[in-house]
């Protein structure tokens, strides 16, 4: 049993950090979009924050294992730069669709910054992988 925990530990921590970070950014983005579009009070903005952030957190804890396992499995393929970016575009489309499904008030605005951040992080993973393989 401890061997399994040692194997999944990096995935769990990376998933938690990434999911919590993108959930907070999604909630803040949704609240800012609501504040700009309407003259909502603090209570409404807080509800918007928790609706978008909580929705992202719930689904993100489950589906964010996909990028971690994908990167681990395909990082040595010839077209990792393309498949990695396409995988992350698909993940961001999934999360945008989920924001629509839970009827977030501003789904596109709430996912804009997390999408840019996650695509950037994926490209950093790709760059780091290529640097490791070229230096070896």
Order of alpha helices (4+ residues) and beta strands (2+ residues): alpha-alpha-alpha-alpha-alpha
